[in-house]
Amino acid sequence: MKTIGVFTALPIEGRCLTSGKIVPDNTVAVNRHLLLRAGGMGRDNAETAARALIDAKVDLLVSWGVAAALSETGRAGDLVLVDTVIDSAGGRYTVKPEILQTLEIFARRAGISSISGALAESNRVLDCSEDKIRLHRESGALATDMETAAVAGVADNAHIPLLAIRVISDDLHTSVPRAVTRNMGADGHLKMVRMLFSLCRQPRDLTALVRLAQSFKKARRTLIRCAGYLKSGPG
């Protein structure tokens, strides 16, 4: 069986795939054919982690985690069946149809709600609907994240296939409070004291934070269900 290398930005996303210990910037063997690496948020971290997985001689690179919806189509918990990845410079990477089809069949049989389309790169967390709508108009994509395009570029350079397993964590109208974005490290760790002070200064952010947490919980449920697809080997 071929070896699959899975990149995820955050350990909390990786824990949807394994109950084992996840050490950031270290490759973890989920089983005999599945490797997982939590590399942190952003393009640079994603490239570094993806190259490490390439060095481990994987046959397929997977970008795993959550994404933001860019249109009314995506709802929290929806699996994005990504056929095209668009980087911030307009470059496009295509997911092989035969690989994507296996994920589509799995989702349909498992009763997982999904949307199909392109995923666009963002160089920051899009924290409001206006920014999401703007990127949708510019790219035509249905969803966005900060890492998949970088992983796609590494896969393309290494001449190995790519698959994105991304689930909507915040829909078009779910905002990400600045109390979160300003106090989150690249590893997803929140500076809790500073965040609490920020919430005290902007108490209305608390409502947005609760809604975001509920949406993220739905996304994690779908990721957990998708874990079976990777553990059994795509195709």
Buried (B, 14 or more C-beta within 10 A) or exposed (E): EEBBBBBBBBBBBBBBBBEEEBEBEEBBEBEEBBBBBBBBBBBEBBBBBBBBBBEEEBEBBBBBBBBBBBBEBBBBBBBBBBBBBBBBEEEEBBBEEEBBBBBBEBBEEBEBBBBEBBBBBBEEBBBBBEBBBEBBEEBBBBBBBBBBBBBBBBBBEBEBBBBBBBBBBBBBEBBBBBBBEEBBEBBBEEEEEEBEEBBEEEEEBEEBBEBBEEBBEBBBBBBEBBBEBBBEBBB
